[in-house]
């Protein structure tokens, strides 16, 4: 593995125009991994604990925002429109 990093370091020294490419690809990979981890931890469709909470979507409050970006939606004004289970 260290030989691969040595080759990359040598290429970056001889071709400095590759530095922005590595920065943007690394940033994109980091942001995609952060988004996937947010989906795995915050989404009510994902159930990590099936014994204590088999249906996590039923325990969501109507004013709880779980989406990353909501356009023109104020979750604090929503009312409960579903039965308790």
PDB file with SEQRES, HELIX, SHEET and CRYST1 records, atoms N, CA, C and O in Angstrom:
SEQRES   1 A   85  UNK UNK UNK UNK UNK UNK UNK UNK UNK UNK UNK UNK UNK          
SEQRES   2 A   85  UNK UNK UNK UNK UNK UNK UNK UNK UNK UNK UNK UNK UNK          
SEQRES   3 A   85  UNK UNK UNK UNK UNK UNK UNK UNK UNK UNK UNK UNK UNK          
SEQRES   4 A   85  UNK UNK UNK UNK UNK UNK UNK UNK UNK UNK UNK UNK UNK          
SEQRES   5 A   85  UNK UNK UNK UNK UNK UNK UNK UNK UNK UNK UNK UNK UNK          
SEQRES   6 A   85  UNK UNK UNK UNK UNK UNK UNK UNK UNK UNK UNK UNK UNK          
SEQRES   7 A   85  UNK UNK UNK UNK UNK UNK UNK                                  
HELIX    1 AA1 UNK A    2  UNK A   14  1                                  13    
HELIX    2 AA2 UNK A   16  UNK A   18  5                                   3    
HELIX    3 AA3 UNK A   19  UNK A   42  1                                  24    
HELIX    4 AA4 UNK A   56  UNK A   59  5                                   4    
HELIX    5 AA5 UNK A   75  UNK A   77  5                                   3    
CRYST1    1.000    1.000    1.000  90.00  90.00  90.00 P 1           1          
ATOM      1  N   UNK A   1       0.824  -1.200   0.000  1.00  0.00           N  
ATOM      2  CA  UNK A   1       0.000   0.000   0.000  1.00  0.00           C  
ATOM      3  C   UNK A   1       0.857   1.248   0.000  1.00  0.00           C  
ATOM      4  O   UNK A   1       0.496   2.253  -0.613  1.00  0.00           O  
ATOM      5  N   UNK A   2       2.001   1.191   0.691  1.00  0.00           N  
ATOM      6  CA  UNK A   2       2.858   2.370   0.745  1.00  0.00           C  
ATOM      7  C   UNK A   2       3.462   2.663  -0.628  1.00  0.00           C  
ATOM      8  O   UNK A   2       3.739   3.821  -0.940  1.00  0.00           O  
ATOM      9  N   UNK A   3       3.670   1.634  -1.452  1.00  0.00           N  
ATOM     10  CA  UNK A   3       4.207   1.876  -2.794  1.00  0.00           C  
ATOM     11  C   UNK A   3       3.181   2.614  -3.657  1.00  0.00           C  
ATOM     12  O   UNK A   3       3.554   3.428  -4.500  1.00  0.00           O  
ATOM     13  N   UNK A   4       1.888   2.333  -3.450  1.00  0.00           N  
ATOM     14  CA  UNK A   4       0.848   3.037  -4.194  1.00  0.00           C  
ATOM     15  C   UNK A   4       0.812   4.510  -3.793  1.00  0.00           C  
ATOM     16  O   UNK A   4       0.680   5.382  -4.652  1.00  0.00           O  
ATOM     17  N   UNK A   5       0.927   4.792  -2.501  1.00  0.00           N  
ATOM     18  CA  UNK A   5       0.952   6.183  -2.056  1.00  0.00           C  
ATOM     19  C   UNK A   5       2.206   6.900  -2.554  1.00  0.00           C  
ATOM     20  O   UNK A   5       2.168   8.094  -2.851  1.00  0.00           O  
ATOM     21  N   UNK A   6       3.308   6.171  -2.642  1.00  0.00           N  
ATOM     22  CA  UNK A   6       4.528   6.763  -3.183  1.00  0.00           C  
ATOM     23  C   UNK A   6       4.381   7.131  -4.642  1.00  0.00           C  
ATOM     24  O   UNK A   6       4.870   8.174  -5.076  1.00  0.00           O  
ATOM     25  N   UNK A   7       3.710   6.281  -5.404  1.00  0.00           N  
ATOM     26  CA  UNK A   7       3.473   6.569  -6.820  1.00  0.00           C  
ATOM     27  C   UNK A   7       2.566   7.780  -6.972  1.00  0.00           C  
ATOM     28  O   UNK A   7       2.806   8.631  -7.828  1.00  0.00           O  
ATOM     29  N   UNK A   8       1.528   7.865  -6.152  1.00  0.00           N  
ATOM     30  CA  UNK A   8       0.610   9.007  -6.214  1.00  0.00           C  
ATOM     31  C   UNK A   8       1.355  10.281  -5.835  1.00  0.00           C  
ATOM     32  O   UNK A   8       1.179  11.310  -6.488  1.00  0.00           O  
ATOM     33  N   UNK A   9       2.171  10.233  -4.807  1.00  0.00           N  
ATOM     34  CA  UNK A   9       2.937  11.407  -4.380  1.00  0.00           C  
ATOM     35  C   UNK A   9       3.902  11.849  -5.491  1.00  0.00           C  
ATOM     36  O   UNK A   9       4.060  13.045  -5.733  1.00  0.00           O  
ATOM     37  N   UNK A  10       4.539  10.896  -6.158  1.00  0.00           N  
ATOM     38  CA  UNK A  10       5.459  11.212  -7.254  1.00  0.00           C  
ATOM     39  C   UNK A  10       4.714  11.852  -8.420  1.00  0.00           C  
ATOM     40  O   UNK A  10       5.204  12.808  -9.021  1.00  0.00           O  
ATOM     41  N   UNK A  11       3.535  11.329  -8.741  1.00  0.00           N  
ATOM     42  CA  UNK A  11       2.743  11.898  -9.830  1.00  0.00           C  
ATOM     43  C   UNK A  11       2.274  13.313  -9.492  1.00  0.00           C  
ATOM     44  O   UNK A  11       2.252  14.184 -10.362  1.00  0.00           O  
ATOM     45  N   UNK A  12       1.897  13.547  -8.222  1.00  0.00           N  
ATOM     46  CA  UNK A  12       1.451  14.883  -7.835  1.00  0.00           C  
ATOM     47  C   UNK A  12       2.589  15.888  -7.886  1.00  0.00           C  
ATOM     48  O   UNK A  12       2.369  17.058  -8.199  1.00  0.00           O  
ATOM     49  N   UNK A  13       3.802  15.445  -7.582  1.00  0.00           N  
ATOM     50  CA  UNK A  13       4.948  16.357  -7.672  1.00  0.00           C  
ATOM     51  C   UNK A  13       5.280  16.694  -9.124  1.00  0.00           C  
ATOM     52  O   UNK A  13       5.648  17.828  -9.430  1.00  0.00           O  
ATOM     53  N   UNK A  14       5.152  15.731 -10.004  1.00  0.00           N  
ATOM     54  CA  UNK A  14       5.496  15.988 -11.402  1.00  0.00           C  
ATOM     55  C   UNK A  14       4.337  16.623 -12.181  1.00  0.00           C  
ATOM     56  O   UNK A  14       4.570  17.295 -13.186  1.00  0.00           O  
ATOM     57  N   UNK A  15       3.098  16.420 -11.732  1.00  0.00           N  
ATOM     58  CA  UNK A  15       1.921  17.009 -12.394  1.00  0.00           C  
ATOM     59  C   UNK A  15       1.066  17.725 -11.345  1.00  0.00           C  
ATOM     60  O   UNK A  15       0.102  17.144 -10.847  1.00  0.00           O  
ATOM     61  N   UNK A  16       1.395  18.967 -11.001  1.00  0.00           N  
ATOM     62  CA  UNK A  16       0.640  19.669  -9.954  1.00  0.00           C  
ATOM     63  C   UNK A  16      -0.807  19.990 -10.352  1.00  0.00           C  
ATOM     64  O   UNK A  16      -1.607  20.362  -9.492  1.00  0.00           O  
ATOM     65  N   UNK A  17      -1.151  19.856 -11.612  1.00  0.00           N  
ATOM     66  CA  UNK A  17      -2.531  20.106 -12.043  1.00  0.00           C  
ATOM     67  C   UNK A  17      -3.477  19.023 -11.546  1.00  0.00           C  
ATOM     68  O   UNK A  17      -4.694  19.202 -11.606  1.00  0.00           O  
ATOM     69  N   UNK A  18      -2.950  17.906 -11.057  1.00  0.00           N  
ATOM     70  CA  UNK A  18      -3.796  16.831 -10.531  1.00  0.00           C  
ATOM     71  C   UNK A  18      -4.265  17.100  -9.101  1.00  0.00           C  
ATOM     72  O   UNK A  18      -5.175  16.425  -8.618  1.00  0.00           O  
ATOM     73  N   UNK A  19      -3.667  18.063  -8.425  1.00  0.00           N  
ATOM     74  CA  UNK A  19      -4.012  18.326  -7.020  1.00  0.00           C  
ATOM     75  C   UNK A  19      -5.487  18.698  -6.860  1.00  0.00           C  
ATOM     76  O   UNK A  19      -6.145  18.132  -5.987  1.00  0.00           O  
ATOM     77  N   UNK A  20      -6.051  19.632  -7.665  1.00  0.00           N  
ATOM     78  CA  UNK A  20      -7.487  19.919  -7.509  1.00  0.00           C  
ATOM     79  C   UNK A  20      -8.373  18.707  -7.775  1.00  0.00           C  
ATOM     80  O   UNK A  20      -9.419  18.548  -7.146  1.00  0.00           O  
ATOM     81  N   UNK A  21      -7.960  17.861  -8.698  1.00  0.00           N  
ATOM     82  CA  UNK A  21      -8.732  16.648  -8.985  1.00  0.00           C  
ATOM     83  C   UNK A  21      -8.816  15.763  -7.746  1.00  0.00           C  
ATOM     84  O   UNK A  21      -9.892  15.277  -7.397  1.00  0.00           O  
ATOM     85  N   UNK A  22      -7.687  15.556  -7.087  1.00  0.00           N  
ATOM     86  CA  UNK A  22      -7.681  14.741  -5.874  1.00  0.00           C  
ATOM     87  C   UNK A  22      -8.483  15.398  -4.758  1.00  0.00           C  
ATOM     88  O   UNK A  22      -9.156  14.708  -3.991  1.00  0.00           O  
ATOM     89  N   UNK A  23      -8.421  16.720  -4.658  1.00  0.00           N  
ATOM     90  CA  UNK A  23      -9.173  17.428  -3.611  1.00  0.00           C  
ATOM     91  C   UNK A  23     -10.671  17.270  -3.831  1.00  0.00           C  
ATOM     92  O   UNK A  23     -11.404  16.957  -2.893  1.00  0.00           O  
ATOM     93  N   UNK A  24     -11.134  17.483  -5.059  1.00  0.00           N  
ATOM     94  CA  UNK A  24     -12.576  17.401  -5.321  1.00  0.00           C  
ATOM     95  C   UNK A  24     -13.099  15.972  -5.238  1.00  0.00           C  
ATOM     96  O   UNK A  24     -14.205  15.749  -4.744  1.00  0.00           O  
ATOM     97  N   UNK A  25     -12.335  15.015  -5.707  1.00  0.00           N  
ATOM     98  CA  UNK A  25     -12.772  13.618  -5.594  1.00  0.00           C  
ATOM     99  C   UNK A  25     -12.797  13.177  -4.138  1.00  0.00           C  
ATOM    100  O   UNK A  25     -13.720  12.480  -3.716  1.00  0.00           O  
ATOM    101  N   UNK A  26     -11.789  13.578  -3.368  1.00  0.00           N  
ATOM    102  CA  UNK A  26     -11.774  13.254  -1.938  1.00  0.00           C  
ATOM    103  C   UNK A  26     -12.914  13.924  -1.194  1.00  0.00           C  
ATOM    104  O   UNK A  26     -13.536  13.308  -0.328  1.00  0.00           O  
ATOM    105  N   UNK A  27     -13.198  15.188  -1.522  1.00  0.00           N  
ATOM    106  CA  UNK A  27     -14.318  15.887  -0.889  1.00  0.00           C  
ATOM    107  C   UNK A  27     -15.664  15.271  -1.240  1.00  0.00           C  
ATOM    108  O   UNK A  27     -16.542  15.141  -0.387  1.00  0.00           O  
ATOM    109  N   UNK A  28     -15.818  14.891  -2.509  1.00  0.00           N  
ATOM    110  CA  UNK A  28     -17.066  14.247  -2.923  1.00  0.00           C  
ATOM    111  C   UNK A  28     -17.266  12.901  -2.249  1.00  0.00           C  
ATOM    112  O   UNK A  28     -18.377  12.567  -1.837  1.00  0.00           O  
ATOM    113  N   UNK A  29     -16.199  12.133  -2.137  1.00  0.00           N  
ATOM    114  CA  UNK A  29     -16.305  10.837  -1.461  1.00  0.00           C  
ATOM    115  C   UNK A  29     -16.628  11.023   0.025  1.00  0.00           C  
ATOM    116  O   UNK A  29     -17.417  10.268   0.594  1.00  0.00           O  
ATOM    117  N   UNK A  30     -16.016  12.029   0.644  1.00  0.00           N  
ATOM    118  CA  UNK A  30     -16.293  12.298   2.060  1.00  0.00           C  
ATOM    119  C   UNK A  30     -17.747  12.722   2.269  1.00  0.00           C  
ATOM    120  O   UNK A  30     -18.414  12.235   3.182  1.00  0.00           O  
ATOM    121  N   UNK A  31     -18.237  13.628   1.421  1.00  0.00           N  
ATOM    122  CA  UNK A  31     -19.623  14.088   1.567  1.00  0.00           C  
ATOM    123  C   UNK A  31     -20.616  12.962   1.305  1.00  0.00           C  
ATOM    124  O   UNK A  31     -21.644  12.880   1.978  1.00  0.00           O  
ATOM    125  N   UNK A  32     -20.326  12.094   0.341  1.00  0.00           N  
ATOM    126  CA  UNK A  32     -21.252  10.996   0.079  1.00  0.00           C  
ATOM    127  C   UNK A  32     -21.281  10.008   1.245  1.00  0.00           C  
ATOM    128  O   UNK A  32     -22.344   9.483   1.576  1.00  0.00           O  
ATOM    129  N   UNK A  33     -20.145   9.748   1.866  1.00  0.00           N  
ATOM    130  CA  UNK A  33     -20.118   8.850   3.029  1.00  0.00           C  
ATOM    131  C   UNK A  33     -20.846   9.484   4.220  1.00  0.00           C  
ATOM    132  O   UNK A  33     -21.541   8.786   4.958  1.00  0.00           O  
ATOM    133  N   UNK A  34     -20.695  10.795   4.413  1.00  0.00           N  
ATOM    134  CA  UNK A  34     -21.422  11.469   5.490  1.00  0.00           C  
ATOM    135  C   UNK A  34     -22.933  11.411   5.256  1.00  0.00           C  
ATOM    136  O   UNK A  34     -23.694  11.204   6.201  1.00  0.00           O  
ATOM    137  N   UNK A  35     -23.373  11.591   4.013  1.00  0.00           N  
ATOM    138  CA  UNK A  35     -24.801  11.527   3.706  1.00  0.00           C  
ATOM    139  C   UNK A  35     -25.346  10.113   3.901  1.00  0.00           C  
ATOM    140  O   UNK A  35     -26.444   9.942   4.432  1.00  0.00           O  
ATOM    141  N   UNK A  36     -24.599   9.113   3.482  1.00  0.00           N  
ATOM    142  CA  UNK A  36     -25.049   7.735   3.688  1.00  0.00           C  
ATOM    143  C   UNK A  36     -25.133   7.387   5.169  1.00  0.00           C  
ATOM    144  O   UNK A  36     -26.054   6.686   5.589  1.00  0.00           O  
ATOM    145  N   UNK A  37     -24.186   7.868   5.959  1.00  0.00           N  
ATOM    146  CA  UNK A  37     -24.267   7.608   7.400  1.00  0.00           C  
ATOM    147  C   UNK A  37     -25.441   8.357   8.017  1.00  0.00           C  
ATOM    148  O   UNK A  37     -26.070   7.844   8.943  1.00  0.00           O  
ATOM    149  N   UNK A  38     -25.756   9.566   7.526  1.00  0.00           N  
ATOM    150  CA  UNK A  38     -26.927  10.288   8.038  1.00  0.00           C  
ATOM    151  C   UNK A  38     -28.210   9.538   7.692  1.00  0.00           C  
ATOM    152  O   UNK A  38     -29.117   9.446   8.519  1.00  0.00           O  
ATOM    153  N   UNK A  39     -28.291   9.008   6.485  1.00  0.00           N  
ATOM    154  CA  UNK A  39     -29.462   8.226   6.106  1.00  0.00           C  
ATOM    155  C   UNK A  39     -29.603   6.977   6.975  1.00  0.00           C  
ATOM    156  O   UNK A  39     -30.712   6.615   7.368  1.00  0.00           O  
ATOM    157  N   UNK A  40     -28.499   6.330   7.270  1.00  0.00           N  
ATOM    158  CA  UNK A  40     -28.554   5.103   8.066  1.00  0.00           C  
ATOM    159  C   UNK A  40     -28.929   5.381   9.515  1.00  0.00           C  
ATOM    160  O   UNK A  40     -29.532   4.525  10.164  1.00  0.00           O  
ATOM    161  N   UNK A  41     -28.587   6.551  10.038  1.00  0.00           N  
ATOM    162  CA  UNK A  41     -28.832   6.832  11.451  1.00  0.00           C  
ATOM    163  C   UNK A  41     -30.100   7.637  11.718  1.00  0.00           C  
ATOM    164  O   UNK A  41     -30.702   7.481  12.780  1.00  0.00           O  
ATOM    165  N   UNK A  42     -30.521   8.487  10.796  1.00  0.00           N  
ATOM    166  CA  UNK A  42     -31.639   9.397  11.049  1.00  0.00           C  
ATOM    167  C   UNK A  42     -32.938   9.026  10.343  1.00  0.00           C  
ATOM    168  O   UNK A  42     -33.996   9.510  10.743  1.00  0.00           O  
ATOM    169  N   UNK A  43     -32.902   8.204   9.329  1.00  0.00           N  
ATOM    170  CA  UNK A  43     -34.093   7.890   8.554  1.00  0.00           C  
ATOM    171  C   UNK A  43     -35.009   6.956   9.342  1.00  0.00           C  
ATOM    172  O   UNK A  43     -34.542   5.950   9.877  1.00  0.00           O  
ATOM    173  N   UNK A  44     -36.302   7.266   9.424  1.00  0.00           N  
ATOM    174  CA  UNK A  44     -37.199   6.392  10.183  1.00  0.00           C  
ATOM    175  C   UNK A  44     -37.487   5.063   9.490  1.00  0.00           C  
ATOM    176  O   UNK A  44     -38.046   4.160  10.113  1.00  0.00           O  
ATOM    177  N   UNK A  45     -37.124   4.924   8.232  1.00  0.00           N  
ATOM    178  CA  UNK A  45     -37.341   3.663   7.529  1.00  0.00           C  
ATOM    179  C   UNK A  45     -36.311   2.608   7.895  1.00  0.00           C  
ATOM    180  O   UNK A  45     -36.502   1.429   7.597  1.00  0.00           O  
ATOM    181  N   UNK A  46     -35.228   3.011   8.532  1.00  0.00           N  
ATOM    182  CA  UNK A  46     -34.155   2.088   8.899  1.00  0.00           C  
ATOM    183  C   UNK A  46     -34.348   1.680  10.357  1.00  0.00           C  
ATOM    184  O   UNK A  46     -34.438   2.531  11.242  1.00  0.00           O  
ATOM    185  N   UNK A  47     -34.410   0.387  10.594  1.00  0.00           N  
ATOM    186  CA  UNK A  47     -34.597  -0.131  11.946  1.00  0.00           C  
ATOM    187  C   UNK A  47     -33.363  -0.932  12.358  1.00  0.00           C  
ATOM    188  O   UNK A  47     -33.143  -2.035  11.857  1.00  0.00           O  
ATOM    189  N   UNK A  48     -32.559  -0.381  13.269  1.00  0.00           N  
ATOM    190  CA  UNK A  48     -31.370  -1.060  13.758  1.00  0.00           C  
ATOM    191  C   UNK A  48     -31.685  -1.956  14.936  1.00  0.00           C  
ATOM    192  O   UNK A  48     -30.981  -2.939  15.171  1.00  0.00           O  
ATOM    193  N   UNK A  49     -32.732  -1.636  15.683  1.00  0.00           N  
ATOM    194  CA  UNK A  49     -33.090  -2.385  16.885  1.00  0.00           C  
ATOM    195  C   UNK A  49     -34.496  -2.953  16.688  1.00  0.00           C  
ATOM    196  O   UNK A  49     -35.482  -2.290  17.010  1.00  0.00           O  
ATOM    197  N   UNK A  50     -34.592  -4.152  16.171  1.00  0.00           N  
ATOM    198  CA  UNK A  50     -35.897  -4.723  15.854  1.00  0.00           C  
ATOM    199  C   UNK A  50     -36.622  -5.267  17.084  1.00  0.00           C  
ATOM    200  O   UNK A  50     -37.838  -5.448  17.035  1.00  0.00           O  
ATOM    201  N   UNK A  51     -35.922  -5.530  18.178  1.00  0.00           N  
ATOM    202  CA  UNK A  51     -36.587  -6.059  19.366  1.00  0.00           C  
ATOM    203  C   UNK A  51     -37.311  -4.966  20.141  1.00  0.00           C  
ATOM    204  O   UNK A  51     -38.468  -5.142  20.524  1.00  0.00           O  
ATOM    205  N   UNK A  52     -36.640  -3.835  20.375  1.00  0.00           N  
ATOM    206  CA  UNK A  52     -37.237  -2.770  21.180  1.00  0.00           C  
ATOM    207  C   UNK A  52     -38.073  -1.795  20.365  1.00  0.00           C  
ATOM    208  O   UNK A  52     -39.018  -1.207  20.890  1.00  0.00           O  
ATOM    209  N   UNK A  53     -37.745  -1.615  19.099  1.00  0.00           N  
ATOM    210  CA  UNK A  53     -38.449  -0.650  18.261  1.00  0.00           C  
ATOM    211  C   UNK A  53     -38.613  -1.238  16.855  1.00  0.00           C  
ATOM    212  O   UNK A  53     -37.899  -0.832  15.937  1.00  0.00           O  
ATOM    213  N   UNK A  54     -39.545  -2.192  16.668  1.00  0.00           N  
ATOM    214  CA  UNK A  54     -39.657  -2.845  15.363  1.00  0.00           C  
ATOM    215  C   UNK A  54     -40.223  -1.940  14.268  1.00  0.00           C  
ATOM    216  O   UNK A  54     -39.952  -2.168  13.089  1.00  0.00           O  
ATOM    217  N   UNK A  55     -40.993  -0.933  14.627  1.00  0.00           N  
ATOM    218  CA  UNK A  55     -41.578  -0.024  13.637  1.00  0.00           C  
ATOM    219  C   UNK A  55     -41.269   1.418  14.036  1.00  0.00           C  
ATOM    220  O   UNK A  55     -42.120   2.070  14.641  1.00  0.00           O  
ATOM    221  N   UNK A  56     -40.083   1.937  13.718  1.00  0.00           N  
ATOM    222  CA  UNK A  56     -39.707   3.279  14.161  1.00  0.00           C  
ATOM    223  C   UNK A  56     -40.513   4.384  13.497  1.00  0.00           C  
ATOM    224  O   UNK A  56     -40.585   5.491  14.032  1.00  0.00           O  
ATOM    225  N   UNK A  57     -41.126   4.114  12.340  1.00  0.00           N  
ATOM    226  CA  UNK A  57     -41.915   5.141  11.669  1.00  0.00           C  
ATOM    227  C   UNK A  57     -43.205   5.442  12.416  1.00  0.00           C  
ATOM    228  O   UNK A  57     -43.795   6.500  12.200  1.00  0.00           O  
ATOM    229  N   UNK A  58     -43.667   4.538  13.296  1.00  0.00           N  
ATOM    230  CA  UNK A  58     -44.865   4.815  14.078  1.00  0.00           C  
ATOM    231  C   UNK A  58     -44.582   5.696  15.286  1.00  0.00           C  
ATOM    232  O   UNK A  58     -45.511   6.267  15.857  1.00  0.00           O  
ATOM    233  N   UNK A  59     -43.332   5.818  15.686  1.00  0.00           N  
ATOM    234  CA  UNK A  59     -42.978   6.642  16.843  1.00  0.00           C  
ATOM    235  C   UNK A  59     -42.561   8.051  16.450  1.00  0.00           C  
ATOM    236  O   UNK A  59     -42.132   8.826  17.304  1.00  0.00           O  
ATOM    237  N   UNK A  60     -42.679   8.395  15.175  1.00  0.00           N  
ATOM    238  CA  UNK A  60     -42.329   9.739  14.722  1.00  0.00           C  
ATOM    239  C   UNK A  60     -43.426  10.713  15.117  1.00  0.00           C  
ATOM    240  O   UNK A  60     -44.611  10.442  14.923  1.00  0.00           O  
ATOM    241  N   UNK A  61     -43.031  11.826  15.661  1.00  0.00           N  
ATOM    242  CA  UNK A  61     -43.982  12.900  15.957  1.00  0.00           C  
ATOM    243  C   UNK A  61     -44.301  13.639  14.662  1.00  0.00           C  
ATOM    244  O   UNK A  61     -43.458  13.694  13.766  1.00  0.00           O  
ATOM    245  N   UNK A  62     -45.501  14.209  14.543  1.00  0.00           N  
ATOM    246  CA  UNK A  62     -45.837  14.897  13.287  1.00  0.00           C  
ATOM    247  C   UNK A  62     -45.001  16.154  13.059  1.00  0.00           C  
ATOM    248  O   UNK A  62     -44.860  16.595  11.919  1.00  0.00           O  
ATOM    249  N   UNK A  63     -44.446  16.737  14.119  1.00  0.00           N  
ATOM    250  CA  UNK A  63     -43.648  17.947  13.939  1.00  0.00           C  
ATOM    251  C   UNK A  63     -42.139  17.659  13.945  1.00  0.00           C  
ATOM    252  O   UNK A  63     -41.341  18.587  14.075  1.00  0.00           O  
ATOM    253  N   UNK A  64     -41.748  16.416  13.810  1.00  0.00           N  
ATOM    254  CA  UNK A  64     -40.339  16.038  13.793  1.00  0.00           C  
ATOM    255  C   UNK A  64     -39.846  15.970  12.351  1.00  0.00           C  
ATOM    256  O   UNK A  64     -40.374  15.205  11.544  1.00  0.00           O  
ATOM    257  N   UNK A  65     -38.842  16.764  12.034  1.00  0.00           N  
ATOM    258  CA  UNK A  65     -38.305  16.790  10.679  1.00  0.00           C  
ATOM    259  C   UNK A  65     -37.213  15.736  10.553  1.00  0.00           C  
ATOM    260  O   UNK A  65     -36.259  15.724  11.330  1.00  0.00           O  
ATOM    261  N   UNK A  66     -37.357  14.860   9.581  1.00  0.00           N  
ATOM    262  CA  UNK A  66     -36.335  13.854   9.335  1.00  0.00           C  
ATOM    263  C   UNK A  66     -35.735  13.993   7.940  1.00  0.00           C  
ATOM    264  O   UNK A  66     -34.760  13.314   7.616  1.00  0.00           O  
ATOM    265  N   UNK A  67     -36.295  14.851   7.126  1.00  0.00           N  
ATOM    266  CA  UNK A  67     -35.724  15.086   5.800  1.00  0.00           C  
ATOM    267  C   UNK A  67     -34.557  16.058   5.919  1.00  0.00           C  
ATOM    268  O   UNK A  67     -34.524  16.902   6.815  1.00  0.00           O  
ATOM    269  N   UNK A  68     -33.611  15.929   5.011  1.00  0.00           N  
ATOM    270  CA  UNK A  68     -32.441  16.791   5.039  1.00  0.00           C  
ATOM    271  C   UNK A  68     -32.797  18.212   4.634  1.00  0.00           C  
ATOM    272  O   UNK A  68     -32.301  19.170   5.227  1.00  0.00           O  
ATOM    273  N   UNK A  69     -33.652  18.354   3.631  1.00  0.00           N  
ATOM    274  CA  UNK A  69     -33.998  19.670   3.103  1.00  0.00           C  
ATOM    275  C   UNK A  69     -35.493  19.702   2.830  1.00  0.00           C  
ATOM    276  O   UNK A  69     -36.006  18.863   2.089  1.00  0.00           O  
ATOM    277  N   UNK A  70     -36.187  20.652   3.414  1.00  0.00           N  
ATOM    278  CA  UNK A  70     -37.629  20.778   3.211  1.00  0.00           C  
ATOM    279  C   UNK A  70     -37.917  22.157   2.623  1.00  0.00           C  
ATOM    280  O   UNK A  70     -37.547  23.174   3.210  1.00  0.00           O  
ATOM    281  N   UNK A  71     -38.576  22.191   1.467  1.00  0.00           N  
ATOM    282  CA  UNK A  71     -38.886  23.451   0.802  1.00  0.00           C  
ATOM    283  C   UNK A  71     -40.254  23.919   1.270  1.00  0.00           C  
ATOM    284  O   UNK A  71     -41.240  23.196   1.130  1.00  0.00           O  
ATOM    285  N   UNK A  72     -40.320  25.111   1.820  1.00  0.00           N  
ATOM    286  CA  UNK A  72     -41.564  25.762   2.248  1.00  0.00           C  
ATOM    287  C   UNK A  72     -42.400  24.877   3.172  1.00  0.00           C  
ATOM    288  O   UNK A  72     -43.620  24.804   3.022  1.00  0.00           O  
ATOM    289  N   UNK A  73     -41.756  24.207   4.123  1.00  0.00           N  
ATOM    290  CA  UNK A  73     -42.481  23.333   5.046  1.00  0.00           C  
ATOM    291  C   UNK A  73     -42.077  23.697   6.467  1.00  0.00           C  
ATOM    292  O   UNK A  73     -40.902  23.639   6.830  1.00  0.00           O  
ATOM    293  N   UNK A  74     -43.072  24.075   7.265  1.00  0.00           N  
ATOM    294  CA  UNK A  74     -42.815  24.378   8.667  1.00  0.00           C  
ATOM    295  C   UNK A  74     -43.358  23.214   9.487  1.00  0.00           C  
ATOM    296  O   UNK A  74     -44.569  23.081   9.667  1.00  0.00           O  
ATOM    297  N   UNK A  75     -42.464  22.383   9.976  1.00  0.00           N  
ATOM    298  CA  UNK A  75     -42.859  21.175  10.687  1.00  0.00           C  
ATOM    299  C   UNK A  75     -43.452  21.471  12.060  1.00  0.00           C  
ATOM    300  O   UNK A  75     -44.143  20.621  12.621  1.00  0.00           O  
ATOM    301  N   UNK A  76     -43.201  22.643  12.607  1.00  0.00           N  
ATOM    302  CA  UNK A  76     -43.728  22.943  13.940  1.00  0.00           C  
ATOM    303  C   UNK A  76     -45.238  23.188  13.917  1.00  0.00           C  
ATOM    304  O   UNK A  76     -45.886  23.104  14.960  1.00  0.00           O  
ATOM    305  N   UNK A  77     -45.809  23.489  12.749  1.00  0.00           N  
ATOM    306  CA  UNK A  77     -47.243  23.769  12.662  1.00  0.00           C  
ATOM    307  C   UNK A  77     -48.076  22.563  12.250  1.00  0.00           C  
ATOM    308  O   UNK A  77     -49.299  22.667  12.162  1.00  0.00           O  
ATOM    309  N   UNK A  78     -47.451  21.436  12.000  1.00  0.00           N  
ATOM    310  CA  UNK A  78     -48.206  20.257  11.590  1.00  0.00           C  
ATOM    311  C   UNK A  78     -48.949  19.638  12.774  1.00  0.00           C  
ATOM    312  O   UNK A  78     -48.468  19.655  13.907  1.00  0.00           O  
ATOM    313  N   UNK A  79     -50.115  19.102  12.489  1.00  0.00           N  
ATOM    314  CA  UNK A  79     -50.927  18.452  13.515  1.00  0.00           C  
ATOM    315  C   UNK A  79     -50.932  16.951  13.286  1.00  0.00           C  
ATOM    316  O   UNK A  79     -50.654  16.473  12.186  1.00  0.00           O  
ATOM    317  N   UNK A  80     -51.249  16.226  14.328  1.00  0.00           N  
ATOM    318  CA  UNK A  80     -51.289  14.772  14.241  1.00  0.00           C  
ATOM    319  C   UNK A  80     -52.527  14.344  13.449  1.00  0.00           C  
ATOM    320  O   UNK A  80     -53.650  14.714  13.792  1.00  0.00           O  
ATOM    321  N   UNK A  81     -52.313  13.571  12.400  1.00  0.00           N  
ATOM    322  CA  UNK A  81     -53.407  13.134  11.546  1.00  0.00           C  
ATOM    323  C   UNK A  81     -53.443  11.618  11.392  1.00  0.00           C  
ATOM    324  O   UNK A  81     -54.006  11.105  10.425  1.00  0.00           O  
ATOM    325  N   UNK A  82     -52.851  10.909  12.332  1.00  0.00           N  
ATOM    326  CA  UNK A  82     -52.828   9.448  12.242  1.00  0.00           C  
ATOM    327  C   UNK A  82     -53.094   8.853  13.619  1.00  0.00           C  
ATOM    328  O   UNK A  82     -52.854   9.504  14.636  1.00  0.00           O  
ATOM    329  N   UNK A  83     -53.583   7.632  13.655  1.00  0.00           N  
ATOM    330  CA  UNK A  83     -53.881   7.003  14.955  1.00  0.00           C  
ATOM    331  C   UNK A  83     -52.621   6.503  15.653  1.00  0.00           C  
ATOM    332  O   UNK A  83     -51.583   6.307  15.021  1.00  0.00           O  
ATOM    333  N   UNK A  84     -52.725   6.304  16.945  1.00  0.00           N  
ATOM    334  CA  UNK A  84     -51.628   5.712  17.716  1.00  0.00           C  
ATOM    335  C   UNK A  84     -51.659   4.203  17.554  1.00  0.00           C  
ATOM    336  O   UNK A  84     -52.734   3.604  17.507  1.00  0.00           O  
ATOM    337  N   UNK A  85     -50.492   3.588  17.469  1.00  0.00           N  
ATOM    338  CA  UNK A  85     -50.401   2.145  17.375  1.00  0.00           C  
ATOM    339  C   UNK A  85     -49.642   1.614  18.554  1.00  0.00           C  
ATOM    340  O   UNK A  85     -49.449   0.404  18.670  1.00  0.00           O  
TER     341      UNK A  85                                                      
END                                                                             
